Amino acid sequence: MKQTKNQKPKSYISKFLLLFVLAITLSNCQVEEDLIREENIIQTVSLEEAISFLKQNTLKSSSKIGDKTAIYSKFDAITQEKITNSDQLITVIPLSNTTKQEYSRILLLKIKDTIKSAVFSMYPDKDAKSKDFSGKIMITTIDGEFVNAFRVKNGALVSRFVIKTKTNASFKIQNRTIIIDGVEFEELNEVIIPPRNSSNTIQYNVLYDWSAYSDINGSGMEWNFGGGGGGGSDISTTANIVFVGPSNKISNINDYLKCFDLAQSAELIIYVDQPTANSATSWSGTITDPYVGHTFVAIQQGGIRKVFGFYPSTNVSLSSPNDSKAFGNDQGHTFDVSLSIPINPEQLLNVIGYANNAPPTYNLNTYNCTDFAIEIGNLVGLGLPDSYGTWPGGGGSNPGKLGQEIRNMALPTNTSRQTTGANAASNTGTCN
């Protein structure tokens, strides 16, 4: 999108730019007075109020190419996060999306005793490696109406998108057909934003339709939207989510699985090692040394058993989420919950075929060990959900959420479930 030199912003956005200028030029005394006044204007939306609001309001898409099939996450995923210079909290509801290039959350805040909502969507730049977010941010109402959009570079808002209006001799028309990272938005121009000191933050008063609140300044109160390759919480810049390569790497997955007779039935087992047993939390431990769990599978046929999981070849982290794929021999690996299902020869062929042709790249956020296991399970009719959750600096399918889904799901015919922790069985059988 090209910006015209010396382009002047339209009058209807001048108020927004003024807010940013005020944030820089106001004296400390003025800021303190505003904060004291506005502290009494905004309030935390309680978990009970958030659940009631979600039940009464349907999320709608702003896309013209069809619905962005985002759904509310389970209510136990609702969190409340800090607002800088305030003792109030912003209530955050992560969304599950069919497009993994988008990380979206609903943000709830009570303003003058009225609950206000914003859908906050992040579209990271491809190959972004900084711990701070780079990409585009889109803010809409829960009804799908455009509110704001920004370009972000290394955690800083560098420009704002505003609706571009074209005029001919008789009437104004609006062109609303720009594509950002495969998602259709309204067509926008860019307006440069003055630099600010804080990273991965946004002032709370640009998250909502502010036309009714001209008496509120909003400077000084900020929410940390997270960093890395797609968002997170206010601790993302200090977290160190890491997933290492397999300790017992499988050199050739095709050779590893060639023992099975593809003309015979078998059994498929999905194993889930949750970060915290019987909890949907996506990580455990400390911020600097977290544990994210693991999901892996096994195939058993007569006296032959092979246990394996999908890994990065070396390791991945928040700042470098991609690596070439590898498979690990996971015999004896601990697990908290498992799911077993008999499979026919055609299903066995599909499972082994998928393993032999799995995606070439491991990505911590978009295709990890849990994504692999979900795909394998769904090839044989298990109906496993995406199991999306967030962690500091990102989000994706994860063992904590999948484990809870398996514990609570209605089981397909002939499927069995184990919910007590144990170690996966050892490999058996040899291949000639």
PADO-53753 format. One record per atom (N, C-alpha, C): x, y, z. Coordinates in steps of 0.05 Angstrom, whole numbers, padded with zeros to 5 digits, always signed. Example, Ala and Ser with C-alpha at 12.3 -4.5 7.8 and 13.67 -1.06 7.14 Angstrom:
! PADO-53753
+00264-00114+00156;+00246-00090+00156;+00264-00066+00156;+00257-00045+00142;+00273-00021+00143;+00258+00001+00157;
This chain:
! PADO-53753
+00017-00024+00000;+00000+00000+00000;+00018+00025+00000;+00015+00042-00020;+00033+00064-00023;+00022+00089-00009;+00040+00103+00005;+00032+00128+00018;+00041+00152+00002;+00023+00171-00003;+00030+00195-00018;+00045+00214-00001;+00066+00226-00012;+00082+00246+00003;+00065+00269+00011;+00070+00279+00036;+00056+00302+00047;+00025+00299+00047;+00017+00274+00048;-00012+00269+00048;-00024+00279+00074;-00045+00294+00073;-00058+00304+00097;-00081+00286+00105;-00083+00280+00131;-00105+00263+00140;-00132+00276+00136;-00152+00260+00131;-00179+00270+00129;-00188+00281+00156;-00207+00299+00155;-00216+00312+00180;-00227+00292+00200;-00238+00270+00190;-00251+00252+00209;-00231+00234+00224;-00206+00236+00217;-00186+00222+00233;-00168+00241+00249;-00172+00267+00246;-00155+00286+00260;-00157+00283+00291;-00180+00275+00300;-00184+00272+00329;-00167+00249+00339;-00165+00227+00324;-00149+00205+00332;-00119+00213+00334;-00109+00227+00314;-00081+00235+00314;-00076+00254+00337;-00096+00271+00343;-00093+00289+00365;-00088+00275+00391;-00101+00251+00395;-00097+00236+00419;-00068+00228+00422;-00055+00220+00400;-00027+00212+00401;-00009+00236+00407;-00016+00259+00395;+00000+00283+00400;-00002+00291+00429;-00027+00290+00440;-00031+00296+00468;-00015+00278+00487;-00014+00252+00479;+00000+00233+00496;+00030+00240+00498;+00041+00255+00478;+00069+00262+00479;+00073+00289+00492;+00055+00308+00487;+00059+00336+00495;+00047+00344+00521;+00028+00329+00532;+00016+00337+00557;+00037+00337+00580;+00034+00355+00598;+00052+00355+00621;+00046+00332+00639;+00064+00326+00658;+00060+00304+00677;+00035+00310+00694;+00032+00335+00702;+00009+00341+00718;-00018+00336+00704;-00018+00344+00678;-00043+00340+00662;-00048+00310+00660;-00028+00294+00655;-00031+00265+00652;-00042+00253+00678;-00031+00262+00701;-00040+00251+00726;-00069+00258+00731;-00077+00282+00725;-00105+00290+00729;-00123+00273+00711;-00115+00268+00686;-00131+00252+00668;-00134+00224+00678;-00112+00212+00688;-00112+00185+00697;-00131+00182+00721;-00130+00201+00740;-00147+00199+00763;-00177+00200+00754;-00183+00219+00735;-00210+00221+00726;-00220+00196+00711;-00202+00186+00693;-00210+00164+00677;-00210+00137+00692;-00194+00136+00713;-00195+00112+00730;-00223+00107+00741;-00238+00128+00745;-00265+00126+00755;-00285+00120+00732;-00276+00122+00707;-00294+00118+00684;-00293+00089+00674;-00269+00077+00674;-00267+00050+00665;-00268+00030+00688;-00279+00006+00683;-00281-00015+00703;-00276-00042+00691;-00267-00061+00707;-00263-00088+00698;-00289-00102+00693;-00291-00117+00671;-00314-00134+00666;-00309-00161+00680;-00326-00168+00699;-00322-00193+00714;-00325-00217+00696;-00315-00240+00705;-00318-00265+00689;-00347-00272+00685;-00363-00268+00705;-00392-00273+00703;-00405-00255+00682;-00397-00229+00683;-00408-00210+00663;-00398-00217+00635;-00373-00226+00633;-00362-00233+00606;-00377-00256+00594;-00382-00277+00610;-00396-00301+00601;-00425-00293+00592;-00438-00277+00608;-00465-00268+00601;-00465-00252+00575;-00445-00235+00572;-00443-00218+00548;-00439-00236+00523;-00421-00256+00525;-00416-00273+00502;-00440-00290+00495;-00455-00298+00514;-00479-00314+00509;-00501-00297+00494;-00500-00271+00499;-00521-00254+00487;-00513-00240+00461;-00487-00242+00454;-00477-00228+00431;-00463-00248+00412;-00470-00247+00387;-00458-00265+00367;-00435-00251+00352;-00413-00264+00350;-00390-00253+00336;-00395-00253+00306;-00392-00230+00293;-00395-00228+00264;-00369-00220+00251;-00366-00227+00225;-00342-00222+00211;-00344-00197+00194;-00320-00183+00191;-00320-00160+00173;-00311-00168+00145;-00305-00193+00140;-00295-00202+00114;-00318-00203+00094;-00312-00195+00069;-00331-00196+00047;-00329-00222+00031;-00308-00238+00037;-00305-00263+00022;-00317-00286+00036;-00332-00280+00058;-00344-00302+00073;-00338-00299+00102;-00351-00314+00118;-00347-00313+00147;-00319-00322+00154;-00306-00306+00172;-00282-00316+00185;-00292-00334+00207;-00289-00359+00204;-00302-00378+00222;-00288-00379+00249;-00290-00356+00264;-00279-00355+00290;-00301-00361+00310;-00294-00377+00331;-00314-00384+00351;-00303-00377+00378;-00321-00373+00397;-00313-00368+00424;-00298-00392+00435;-00276-00387+00449;-00262-00408+00462;-00279-00416+00487;-00273-00438+00500;-00288-00445+00524;-00284-00423+00545;-00304-00421+00562;-00304-00399+00581;-00280-00401+00601;-00269-00425+00605;-00247-00427+00623;-00221-00415+00612;-00221-00406+00587;-00198-00393+00575;-00198-00363+00578;-00219-00352+00590;-00221-00323+00594;-00200-00315+00615;-00185-00293+00608;-00165-00282+00627;-00171-00253+00631;-00158-00242+00651;-00159-00213+00656;-00131-00202+00658;-00125-00182+00642;-00098-00172+00640;-00095-00143+00648;-00071-00135+00655;-00066-00109+00666;-00070-00086+00645;-00079-00063+00656;-00079-00038+00641;-00059-00020+00655;-00039-00011+00640;-00018+00006+00652;-00031+00031+00665;-00021+00038+00688;-00030+00062+00703;-00059+00060+00711;-00068+00035+00717;-00096+00031+00726;-00096+00006+00743;-00114+00006+00763;-00118-00018+00779;-00141-00035+00767;-00152-00026+00744;-00173-00042+00731;-00160-00061+00710;-00174-00081+00702;-00164-00101+00684;-00181-00103+00658;-00168-00110+00636;-00183-00115+00611;-00188-00145+00609;-00212-00153+00603;-00220-00181+00602;-00216-00191+00573;-00201-00213+00571;-00191-00223+00545;-00202-00251+00540;-00215-00254+00516;-00226-00280+00508;-00213-00288+00482;-00195-00309+00483;-00182-00317+00458;-00202-00331+00440;-00198-00329+00414;-00215-00341+00394;-00200-00363+00379;-00215-00383+00371;-00204-00404+00353;-00211-00397+00325;-00191-00398+00307;-00195-00390+00279;-00187-00412+00260;-00200-00414+00237;-00192-00434+00218;-00167-00426+00204;-00161-00400+00203;-00136-00390+00191;-00115-00386+00213;-00093-00401+00211;-00073-00399+00232;-00054-00375+00227;-00059-00359+00206;-00044-00335+00202;-00056-00312+00218;-00077-00317+00233;-00091-00296+00248;-00093-00305+00277;-00087-00286+00295;-00090-00291+00324;-00109-00270+00334;-00133-00278+00343;-00154-00259+00351;-00163-00263+00380;-00170-00240+00392;-00181-00241+00419;-00204-00220+00420;-00224-00226+00437;-00244-00206+00444;-00236-00193+00469;-00237-00166+00469;-00229-00150+00493;-00253-00136+00504;-00258-00140+00530;-00282-00128+00542;-00272-00109+00564;-00285-00085+00565;-00279-00065+00585;-00305-00050+00590;-00310-00043+00615;-00334-00028+00622;-00326+00002+00622;-00340+00017+00605;-00335+00046+00603;-00361+00061+00610;-00359+00077+00630;-00383+00091+00640;-00406+00071+00645;-00399+00049+00658;-00419+00028+00666;-00431+00012+00643;-00419+00015+00619;-00429+00000+00596;-00407-00018+00586;-00412-00044+00582;-00392-00062+00571;-00387-00056+00542;-00361-00051+00536;-00353-00046+00508;-00335-00070+00499;-00339-00078+00474;-00323-00100+00463;-00307-00092+00439;-00285-00105+00435;-00268-00102+00411;-00257-00129+00404;-00256-00134+00377;-00243-00158+00367;-00215-00150+00358;-00195-00160+00371;-00167-00151+00366;-00153-00174+00351;-00147-00169+00325;-00135-00190+00308;-00107-00182+00299;-00088-00201+00302;-00060-00196+00295;-00052-00214+00271;-00039-00202+00252;-00030-00216+00228;+00001-00212+00226;+00016-00231+00237;+00045-00227+00237;+00057-00227+00209;+00079-00212+00206;+00094-00212+00181;+00107-00240+00178;+00108-00249+00153;+00122-00274+00148;+00151-00272+00156;+00161-00293+00168;+00190-00295+00176;+00198-00275+00196;+00178-00263+00211;+00186-00244+00232;+00200-00260+00255;+00223-00250+00264;+00238-00265+00284;+00242-00249+00310;+00235-00224+00311;+00238-00209+00335;+00220-00219+00357;+00228-00216+00382;+00211-00223+00404;+00187-00204+00406;+00190-00180+00394;+00168-00161+00393;+00153-00165+00367;+00127-00159+00368;+00109-00164+00345;+00115-00145+00322;+00115-00157+00298;+00115-00141+00273;+00093-00152+00255;+00077-00134+00243;+00056-00143+00226;+00033-00123+00226;+00009-00132+00223;-00014-00114+00221;-00034-00122+00243;-00047-00102+00254;-00068-00105+00274;-00094-00094+00263;-00115-00109+00266;-00142-00100+00258;-00160-00101+00282;-00175-00079+00286;-00194-00078+00309;-00221-00073+00297;-00240-00091+00304;-00268-00088+00296;-00286-00090+00320;-00311-00083+00316;-00330-00088+00337;-00339-00117+00336;-00353-00127+00356;-00362-00154+00356;-00382-00159+00333;-00393-00137+00323;-00412-00139+00300;-00398-00138+00273;-00371-00137+00273;-00356-00137+00248;-00351-00110+00236;-00357-00088+00250;-00352-00061+00239;-00324-00053+00245;-00311-00040+00225;-00284-00031+00227;-00281-00009+00248;-00260-00011+00266;-00255+00010+00285;-00228+00022+00280;-00207+00006+00279;-00180+00016+00274;-00162-00005+00262;-00140+00002+00250;-00120-00017+00240;-00093-00003+00240;-00072-00019+00246;-00046-00008+00249;-00025-00026+00236;-00003-00014+00228;+00021-00029+00221;+00040-00027+00245;+00052-00050+00252;+00069-00052+00276;+00096-00062+00267;+00117-00050+00277;+00144-00058+00272;+00160-00061+00298;+00168-00085+00304;+00183-00091+00329;+00169-00079+00353;+00143-00084+00355;+00127-00076+00378;+00117-00047+00378;+00125-00031+00359;+00117-00003+00358;+00096+00002+00336;+00075+00017+00342;+00055+00025+00322;+00068+00046+00305;+00073+00040+00280;+00087+00059+00262;+00068+00074+00243;+00045+00062+00237;+00026+00076+00221;-00002+00065+00225;-00021+00082+00219;-00049+00075+00222;-00063+00074+00195;-00080+00054+00191;-00096+00053+00167;-00122+00068+00171;-00130+00084+00151;-00155+00098+00153;-00171+00093+00127;-00197+00093+00129;-00214+00087+00106;-00208+00107+00083;-00203+00096+00060;-00197+00113+00036;-00223+00119+00022;-00229+00144+00018;-00254+00152+00005;-00247+00165-00022;-00260+00155-00043;-00256+00166-00070;-00281+00183-00077;-00276+00204-00091;-00298+00223-00098;-00299+00227-00129;-00323+00225-00140;-00326+00233-00168;-00344+00258-00170;-00353+00265-00193;-00367+00290-00196;-00393+00292-00180;-00406+00269-00176;-00433+00271-00165;-00436+00258-00137;-00418+00239-00130;-00422+00226-00104;-00396+00213-00096;-00395+00207-00070;-00371+00194-00059;-00376+00164-00059;-00355+00149-00065;-00357+00120-00063;-00333+00110-00046;-00338+00088-00032;-00317+00077-00015;-00308+00050-00027;-00282+00047-00031;-00271+00022-00041;-00262+00006-00017;-00274-00018-00014;-00269-00034+00010;-00259-00062+00002;-00238-00063-00014;-00230-00088-00025;-00200-00093-00023;-00188-00087+00000;-00160-00093+00004;-00156-00120+00017;-00136-00135+00009;-00130-00161+00021;-00105-00158+00038;-00107-00165+00063;-00083-00166+00081;-00080-00194+00090;-00057-00206+00083;-00051-00233+00091;-00074-00253+00085;-00086-00250+00062;-00107-00268+00053;-00134-00262+00065;-00137-00241+00081;-00163-00234+00092;-00172-00208+00081;-00197-00206+00073;-00207-00182+00060;-00215-00161+00080;-00204-00137+00077;-00211-00115+00094;-00221-00092+00077;-00230-00071+00091;-00236-00047+00076;-00211-00034+00067;-00212-00020+00044;-00188-00007+00033;-00180+00017+00051;-00155+00019+00057;-00146+00039+00076;-00121+00053+00066;-00118+00078+00075;-00093+00093+00071;-00077+00091+00097;-00051+00097+00096;-00035+00097+00119;-00029+00126+00129;-00029+00130+00155;-00022+00156+00167;-00001+00150+00187;+00022+00163+00186;+00045+00157+00203;+00038+00166+00232;+00045+00149+00251;+00041+00154+00280;+00067+00163+00292;+00066+00184+00309;+00091+00192+00323;+00102+00170+00340;+00128+00167+00342;+00140+00145+00358;+00133+00146+00387;+00131+00123+00399;+00125+00120+00428;+00146+00101+00440;+00149+00103+00466;+00171+00088+00479;+00164+00059+00485;+00139+00052+00492;+00132+00026+00501;+00128+00007+00478;+00136-00019+00481;+00133-00039+00460;+00109-00057+00464;+00097-00066+00442;+00075-00085+00443;+00051-00075+00461;+00047-00049+00460;+00025-00037+00476;+00007-00020+00458;-00017-00017+00467;-00036+00000+00453;-00054+00014+00473;-00060+00040+00469;-00076+00055+00488;-00105+00044+00487;-00116+00040+00510;-00142+00027+00511;-00164+00042+00497;-00161+00069+00494;-00182+00084+00482;-00182+00083+00451;-00164+00068+00439;-00165+00064+00410;-00177+00036+00403;-00184+00021+00424;-00195-00005+00419;-00225-00005+00414;-00238+00017+00420;-00267+00018+00418;-00276+00042+00402;-00301+00043+00394;-00313+00066+00381;-00315+00089+00401;-00298+00109+00397;-00294+00129+00418;-00311+00154+00412;-00329+00153+00393;-00344+00178+00385;-00361+00189+00407;-00369+00171+00426;-00388+00181+00447;-00372+00190+00472;-00345+00190+00471;-00330+00196+00495;-00310+00218+00489;-00319+00240+00479;-00301+00262+00472;-00289+00275+00497;-00301+00270+00521;-00291+00282+00545;-00269+00265+00558;-00261+00243+00545;-00241+00225+00557;-00216+00227+00540;-00193+00231+00553;-00168+00233+00539;-00156+00206+00532;-00151+00189+00552;-00142+00162+00547;-00112+00159+00546;-00097+00181+00550;-00068+00179+00550;-00058+00165+00575;-00037+00149+00572;-00024+00137+00596;-00034+00110+00603;-00058+00102+00595;-00068+00075+00601;-00066+00057+00577;-00050+00035+00580;-00044+00018+00557;-00048-00011+00564;-00054-00027+00543;-00056-00056+00546;-00034-00068+00529;-00020-00088+00540;+00002-00102+00526;-00010-00124+00510;-00009-00122+00483;-00021-00142+00466;-00003-00166+00460;+00022-00166+00469;+00039-00188+00465;+00058-00185+00442;+00078-00202+00440;+00098-00199+00419;+00102-00224+00403;+00125-00228+00391;+00132-00252+00377;+00116-00255+00351;+00110-00280+00344;+00098-00286+00318;+00068-00287+00319;+00055-00273+00338;+00026-00273+00336;+00012-00267+00362;+00024-00253+00381;+00009-00244+00403;+00014-00259+00428;+00000-00253+00449;+00004-00266+00475;-00005-00248+00497;+00007-00250+00520;-00001-00234+00543;+00021-00214+00550;+00016-00200+00573;+00035-00179+00580;+00062-00190+00591;+00066-00216+00591;+00092-00226+00600;+00108-00238+00576;+00099-00233+00552;+00111-00246+00529;+00140-00239+00524;+00148-00215+00531;+00175-00206+00525;+00195-00219+00544;+00187-00231+00566;+00205-00244+00584;+00203-00274+00584;+00183-00285+00570;+00179-00314+00570;+00199-00327+00550;+00203-00353+00554;+00223-00367+00538;+00211-00394+00529;+00187-00394+00517;+00175-00419+00508;+00194-00432+00487;+00203-00456+00493;+00221-00471+00476;+00212-00499+00474;+00213-00511+00450;+00208-00539+00446;+00232-00551+00431;+00245-00570+00443;+00270-00581+00432;+00265-00605+00415;+00284-00611+00398;+00283-00634+00381;+00283-00660+00397;+00278-00682+00383;+00275-00708+00397;+00302-00718+00408;+00301-00730+00432;+00326-00741+00443;+00333-00767+00429;+00313-00780+00417;+00317-00805+00402;+00305-00802+00374;+00320-00789+00357;+00309-00782+00330;+00306-00806+00312;+00284-00807+00298;+00280-00828+00278;+00292-00819+00251;+00311-00834+00241;+00326-00825+00217;+00309-00826+00192;+00290-00846+00191;+00273-00849+00167;+00246-00860+00176;+00226-00843+00175;+00200-00851+00185;+00188-00873+00168;+00194-00874+00143;+00184-00895+00125;+00195-00922+00134;+00221-00923+00139;+00232-00949+00149;+00221-00956+00176;+00217-00936+00193;+00207-00940+00221;+00179-00954+00221;+00163-00948+00200;+00136-00958+00200;+00131-00980+00179;+00152-00989+00167;+00148-01009+00145;+00141-01037+00155;+00143-01041+00181;+00137-01068+00192;+00107-01075+00189;+00090-01055+00188;+00061-01061+00189;+00051-01072+00162;+00032-01091+00165;+00019-01103+00142;-00005-01086+00135;-00003-01072+00112;-00024-01053+00104;-00049-01066+00095;-00050-01093+00094;-00074-01107+00088;-00089-01117+00113;-00078-01110+00136;-00091-01119+00161;-00099-01095+00178;-00118-01100+00197;-00127-01080+00216;-00105-01075+00237;-00108-01053+00252;-00089-01046+00272;-00103-01029+00293;-00088-01018+00312;-00098-01000+00332;-00082-00974+00332;-00096-00951+00334;-00082-00925+00336;-00086-00914+00364;-00065-00903+00375;-00066-00892+00402;-00056-00863+00401;-00071-00844+00412;-00063-00817+00414;-00055-00812+00444;-00030-00804+00449;-00021-00799+00476;-00017-00769+00480;-00025-00759+00503;-00023-00730+00509;-00009-00727+00536;+00014-00714+00535;+00029-00706+00559;+00023-00677+00565;+00004-00672+00583;-00004-00645+00589;+00016-00630+00606;+00020-00604+00602;+00038-00589+00620;+00030-00591+00649;+00004-00590+00654;-00007-00595+00681;-00029-00616+00678;-00026-00639+00691;-00045-00661+00688;-00074-00651+00694;-00092-00659+00676;-00121-00653+00680;-00126-00623+00681;-00111-00608+00664;-00115-00579+00662;-00111-00570+00633;-00126-00550+00624;-00124-00540+00597;-00102-00520+00594;-00088-00513+00615;-00067-00494+00613;-00046-00502+00592;-00037-00483+00576;-00019-00489+00554;+00010-00491+00561;+00017-00484+00585;+00045-00486+00595;+00045-00486+00625;+00067-00495+00636;+00070-00495+00665;+00099-00489+00672;+00105-00487+00697;+00132-00480+00706;+00135-00450+00709;+00158-00439+00704;+00164-00411+00707;+00165-00397+00680;+00164-00371+00680;+00165-00356+00656;+00191-00361+00641;+00213-00363+00655;+00239-00367+00643;+00245-00396+00637;+00230-00414+00649;+00235-00443+00644;+00208-00458+00643;+00192-00452+00622;+00166-00464+00620;+00166-00493+00608;+00145-00507+00613;+00142-00534+00601;+00116-00534+00586;+00117-00543+00560;+00093-00541+00543;+00081-00568+00536;+00092-00590+00547;+00080-00616+00542;+00087-00628+00515;+00073-00649+00508;+00079-00663+00482;+00055-00681+00475;+00049-00683+00449;+00029-00701+00439;+00042-00720+00419;+00036-00746+00421;+00049-00765+00403;+00030-00788+00399;+00037-00807+00381;+00019-00828+00373;+00033-00855+00374;+00017-00876+00372;+00028-00904+00369;+00010-00920+00351;+00022-00938+00336;+00008-00957+00320;+00015-00985+00331;-00005-01001+00335;-00001-01029+00345;-00016-01048+00327;-00002-01069+00319;-00014-01090+00302;-00001-01117+00310;-00017-01134+00323;-00006-01159+00333;+00017-01154+00352;+00040-01166+00345;+00064-01163+00362;+00081-01139+00354;+00072-01122+00337;+00087-01099+00329;+00075-01073+00340;+00092-01057+00352;+00083-01031+00363;+00104-01010+00357;+00096-00987+00347;+00114-00965+00341;+00102-00939+00353;+00118-00926+00369;+00110-00901+00383;+00127-00878+00371;+00114-00856+00363;+00129-00834+00351;+00114-00808+00353;+00129-00786+00351;+00118-00759+00352;+00131-00741+00333;+00118-00718+00327;+00128-00698+00309;+00143-00677+00324;+00167-00670+00315;+00185-00651+00329;+00198-00632+00309;+00210-00610+00320;+00229-00595+00305;+00255-00610+00303;+00270-00606+00282;+00295-00620+00279;+00315-00614+00301;+00317-00588+00309;+00334-00580+00331;+00318-00569+00354;+00309-00544+00351;+00291-00532+00372;+00278-00507+00360;+00256-00499+00373;+00242-00475+00365;+00237-00458+00390;+00232-00432+00386;+00226-00415+00409;+00208-00392+00399;+00201-00374+00417;+00184-00352+00410;+00196-00335+00388;+00222-00330+00390;+00235-00313+00370;+00241-00327+00344;+00242-00354+00345;+00248-00370+00321;+00230-00395+00321;+00204-00392+00313;+00185-00413+00316;+00186-00435+00295;+00202-00431+00274;+00203-00451+00252;+00229-00468+00253;+00225-00493+00245;+00248-00510+00241;+00240-00533+00222;+00259-00545+00209;+00252-00569+00193;+00241-00591+00211;+00224-00608+00200;+00211-00628+00216;+00230-00651+00223;+00223-00665+00244;+00236-00690+00251;+00216-00707+00265;+00221-00733+00267;+00205-00752+00283;+00222-00763+00305;+00209-00767+00328;+00223-00778+00351;+00210-00805+00360;+00227-00823+00369;+00218-00848+00381;+00209-00842+00409;+00183-00843+00414;+00172-00835+00440;+00164-00858+00458;+00176-00881+00453;+00170-00904+00471;+00177-00897+00499;+00160-00904+00518;+00165-00898+00546;+00160-00870+00555;+00151-00852+00536;+00146-00824+00543;+00122-00822+00562;+00123-00805+00581;+00101-00802+00600;+00077-00789+00586;+00053-00796+00595;+00028-00783+00585;+00008-00781+00608;-00011-00764+00604;-00032-00759+00624;-00059-00770+00615;-00064-00771+00588;-00089-00781+00578;-00083-00793+00551;-00098-00815+00544;-00094-00827+00518;-00121-00836+00506;-00121-00840+00480;-00146-00848+00466;-00138-00869+00446;-00152-00892+00447;-00146-00915+00429;-00170-00922+00412;-00164-00928+00387;-00186-00935+00368;-00176-00956+00349;-00192-00977+00343;-00184-00997+00323;-00187-00984+00295;-00169-00991+00277;-00170-00979+00250;-00169-01002+00230;-00183-00998+00207;-00183-01018+00186;-00159-01014+00167;-00154-01032+00149;-00130-01030+00131;-00129-01003+00116;-00152-00993+00106;-00152-00968+00092;-00143-00945+00110;-00153-00945+00134;-00145-00924+00153;-00116-00926+00161;-00106-00951+00164;-00078-00955+00170;-00061-00943+00147;-00069-00949+00123;-00054-00938+00100;-00054-00908+00100;-00077-00895+00107;-00078-00866+00108;-00060-00855+00130;-00060-00868+00153;-00043-00858+00175;-00014-00859+00168;-00005-00882+00158;+00023-00885+00151;+00030-00867+00127;+00012-00864+00109;+00017-00846+00086;+00020-00818+00095;+00003-00809+00114;+00006-00782+00124;+00032-00777+00138;+00040-00797+00155;+00065-00794+00169;+00089-00792+00150;+00088-00808+00129;+00110-00808+00109;+00111-00782+00093;+00088-00768+00092;+00087-00743+00076;+00078-00719+00093;+00086-00719+00119;+00078-00697+00137;+00090-00671+00127;+00078-00648+00135;+00089-00622+00127;+00118-00620+00134;+00134-00607+00117;+00163-00607+00121;+00173-00589+00143;+00156-00571+00153;+00165-00551+00173;+00149-00553+00198;+00163-00553+00221;+00151-00551+00247;+00149-00522+00254;+00126-00513+00263;+00122-00485+00272;+00109-00486+00300;+00120-00473+00319;+00110-00474+00346;+00081-00465+00348;+00073-00446+00331;+00046-00434+00332;+00027-00447+00313;+00036-00455+00289;+00017-00463+00268;+00017-00492+00261;+00039-00507+00266;+00039-00535+00260;+00059-00549+00278;+00050-00559+00301;+00068-00571+00320;+00060-00600+00325;+00071-00612+00347;+00065-00640+00352;+00036-00646+00356;+00021-00627+00368;-00008-00631+00373;-00023-00630+00347;-00016-00611+00329;-00029-00610+00303;-00026-00636+00288;-00001-00647+00289;+00004-00672+00275;-00014-00694+00286;-00015-00697+00312;-00031-00718+00324;-00061-00714+00319;-00070-00689+00319;-00098-00684+00312;-00105-00693+00284;-00087-00686+00265;-00091-00695+00237;-00092-00725+00235;-00074-00739+00248;-00073-00768+00248;-00099-00779+00259;-00107-00769+00282;-00132-00779+00295;-00156-00774+00278;-00158-00752+00264;-00181-00746+00249;-00182-00761+00222;-00159-00772+00214;-00160-00790+00191;-00175-00815+00196;-00178-00823+00221;-00192-00848+00228;-00218-00842+00242;-00228-00817+00241;-00254-00811+00251;-00257-00804+00281;-00235-00795+00293;-00237-00788+00322;-00250-00761+00326;-00250-00744+00306;-00263-00718+00309;-00251-00700+00330;-00224-00699+00331;-00210-00683+00350;-00212-00653+00342;-00217-00635+00361;-00219-00607+00355;-00191-00594+00352;-00190-00570+00342;-00165-00556+00338;-00149-00552+00364;-00163-00550+00387;-00150-00548+00413;-00131-00524+00415;-00141-00501+00406;-00124-00477+00406;-00123-00464+00433;-00100-00456+00441;-00096-00440+00465;-00073-00421+00462;-00069-00404+00481;-00048-00384+00479;-00026-00389+00499;-00002-00380+00493;+00020-00379+00512;+00034-00352+00508;+00051-00344+00526;+00064-00318+00524;+00078-00316+00497;+00070-00297+00481;+00082-00292+00455;+00071-00307+00432;+00050-00323+00435;+00039-00338+00413;+00015-00354+00421;+00009-00374+00404;-00014-00391+00410;-00016-00412+00388;-00029-00434+00395;-00033-00455+00375;-00046-00479+00388;-00049-00500+00373;-00058-00526+00385;-00038-00535+00406;-00048-00546+00428;-00029-00552+00449;-00039-00576+00466;-00020-00590+00479;-00028-00614+00494;-00047-00609+00517;-00044-00586+00531;-00062-00581+00553;-00091-00581+00545;-00096-00565+00524;-00124-00563+00514;-00134-00589+00502;-00117-00602+00486;-00125-00627+00473;-00131-00648+00494;-00114-00650+00515;-00119-00669+00536;-00146-00666+00549;-00154-00641+00554;-00180-00636+00566;-00203-00642+00547;-00199-00637+00521;-00219-00643+00501;-00223-00674+00501;-00201-00689+00502;-00204-00718+00501;-00217-00728+00526;-00211-00717+00549;-00224-00725+00574;-00254-00721+00574;-00263-00700+00560;-00291-00693+00561;-00307-00700+00537;-00295-00710+00516;-00309-00715+00491;-00326-00740+00492;-00347-00741+00475;-00362-00765+00471;-00346-00784+00453;-00342-00808+00461;-00324-00826+00447;-00338-00839+00423;-00324-00840+00400;-00335-00856+00377;-00337-00885+00385;-00352-00900+00370;-00356-00928+00375;-00330-00943+00376;-00327-00961+00396;-00304-00978+00400;-00279-00964+00409;-00281-00938+00415;-00258-00922+00424;-00256-00924+00454;-00232-00926+00465;-00227-00927+00494;-00209-00904+00502;-00211-00896+00527;-00197-00873+00537;-00184-00880+00564;-00160-00870+00568;-00146-00873+00594;-00140-00845+00605;-00148-00840+00629;-00145-00813+00641;-00127-00813+00665;-00113-00835+00670;-00093-00836+00691;-00065-00836+00679;-00047-00821+00690;-00021-00818+00678;-00005-00844+00679;+00013-00847+00659;+00029-00871+00657;+00052-00866+00637;+00066-00886+00630;+00086-00885+00609;+00077-00900+00585;+00082-00889+00561;+00074-00904+00537;+00090-00930+00536;+00078-00950+00524;+00091-00976+00522;+00116-00974+00503;+00133-00994+00506;+00157-00995+00489;+00150-01005+00461;+00168-00999+00443;+00165-01010+00416;+00170-01041+00417;+00156-01055+00400;+00159-01084+00398;+00161-01092+00368;+00172-01115+00363;+00174-01124+00335;+00198-01113+00321;+00207-01128+00301;+00229-01120+00285;+00222-01120+00255;+00235-01104+00240;+00230-01104+00211;+00254-01117+00196;+00247-01133+00176;+00269-01146+00160;+00276-01127+00137;
